[in-house]
Amino acid sequence: MAGGWGCPHELNEMCQHVQGRPCDPGMKGCVLAGRFRFSNEAKNRPPRPARGGGKPDSTRHRDK
């Protein structure tokens, strides 16, 4: 693999975490998947929805 970094699970261009597969950072089963953004959008997880749905709770009322 070319680049300025290396995966600790790569040995001779083979993934030691996903047995029998060539190292392809971000592939399914890769320890890097979901932890980093990749230039290949197919390897990126979709963004999580906002907590609480992003809508204010209209059933709560403040006492004055």
C-alpha positions in Angstrom: 0.0 0.0 0.0 1.4 3.4 -0.9 1.0 6.4 1.4 2.4 8.1 4.5 0.9 5.7 7.0 0.3 2.0 7.5 -2.3 -0.1 9.1 -1.0 -2.3 12.0 -3.1 -5.2 10.7 -1.4 -5.2 7.3 1.3 -7.7 6.6 2.6 -8.2 3.0 -0.5 -6.3 1.7 -2.9 -8.8 3.4 -5.2 -7.9 6.2 -4.5 -9.8 9.4 -7.8 -8.6 11.0 -10.1 -9.8 8.1 -8.4 -13.1 7.3 -7.7 -13.9 3.7 -8.5 -10.4 2.3 -6.1 -7.9 0.8 -5.7 -4.8 2.9 -8.2 -2.2 1.8 -8.6 0.5 4.5 -12.2 1.1 5.3 -13.5 -2.2 3.9 -16.2 -4.1 5.8 -14.6 -5.6 8.9 -11.8 -3.1 8.9 -10.9 -1.6 12.3 -10.7 1.8 10.6 -14.2 1.7 9.1 -16.5 4.3 10.7 -13.6 5.9 12.7 -12.2 7.9 9.9 -13.4 9.7 6.7 -12.1 8.2 3.4 -11.8 9.9 0.1 -13.9 7.0 -1.4 -17.4 7.9 -0.2 -18.5 4.3 -0.6 -16.3 3.4 2.4 -17.8 6.1 4.7 -20.7 5.4 7.0 -23.8 7.7 6.6 -23.9 10.4 9.3 -25.8 9.6 12.4 -29.2 11.4 13.0 -29.1 14.1 15.6 -29.9 12.9 19.2 -33.5 13.6 20.1 -34.7 13.8 16.5 -33.6 17.5 16.4 -37.1 18.7 17.2 -38.1 20.6 20.4 -40.4 18.7 22.7 -43.8 20.6 22.3 -45.5 18.6 25.1 -43.5 20.3 27.8 -44.7 23.6 29.2 -42.9 25.8 31.7 -44.8 27.0 34.7 -44.5 30.7 35.2 
